[in-house]
């Protein structure tokens, strides 16, 4: 792998890691602004997607996960994300 590809992969991983931290920080900020009360299901889903998607990307780029496992995890993540769409009211 040449230096340009390694540098690109490095920056993609840095941006993905920062996305995880930013998502957790944004949810915490929102919770402090709202005060106490129950956490909504959509907030939990948003946090799960915002953490798991970049994490799968990083593990796939580092070749910790096989490409078939990355595909399966992305499919499961999308299924989880889209599972409740039929129950929502417009």
N, C-alpha and C positions, 0 to 999 in steps of 0.2 A: 504494500500500500504506500503510495507516495505521500510526501509531506503535505500537499494541498488537501488531500482527502482526510488525512489525520487532523489537520487544523479545522476543517469544516465539521468533522464529526465531534471534535472537542467543543466547538462553539454551540453546536446543536444540543449537546448534552448539558452544557452550562445553562443555556436558555431553558431547557426542560426542567432542570433542577430549580432554577429561579422561579419558574412557573408554579412548582409545587409550593415553595415557600410563600409566594405571593397569594396563592389561593387560600392557604391556611390563614395567613394574615388578614386577608379580606373577610373571611368568614368570622374570624375572631373580632375584628373591628365592627362588623355588622351586629354580632351578638352583644357587644358592649354598648352599642348605640340603642339597641332594642330593649335592653335590660333583661330581667329574668323572664322566663317563660319557656314553653316547650320548643324544641328544635323541630322545624318542619321536615317532612319527608323529602321535599324538593331540595332543601339545604343539604341534607345528608347525601342525596344523589349527586348534587353538584360537587360536593367535596370529594366524593368517591371518584367521580370522573376526572376532576382536576388533579387528583393525586395519582390515580392508577394509570391514566393515559401517558403522562410523561415518564412514569416509572417503567412501563412496558417499553416505551421508546428507548430509554437509556439502556435497559437490559438487552434489548435487541441489538442496538448499535455496538455494545460491548461484547456481543456474541456469548453472553451468559445463557440466553435462551435460544433454542433452535428456531429457524424461520417458521416451521410448522406450529410451534408452541406460541410464537408471537401472533400468528394468524388466528389461532384458536382463542387466545386471550382477547384479542381485539373484537372478535365475533361475540364472545361472551359479554364483553363490556358494552357493545352496542345493543345486544339483546336486553341487558339489564337497563340500559338507558331508555330504550324504546318500549319496554314491557308495559308501562302504565299509561301509555298514550291513549288507549281505547277507553280508559276510565275517566279521562279528563273532560271537563265541559268547556266549550268554546266561549 
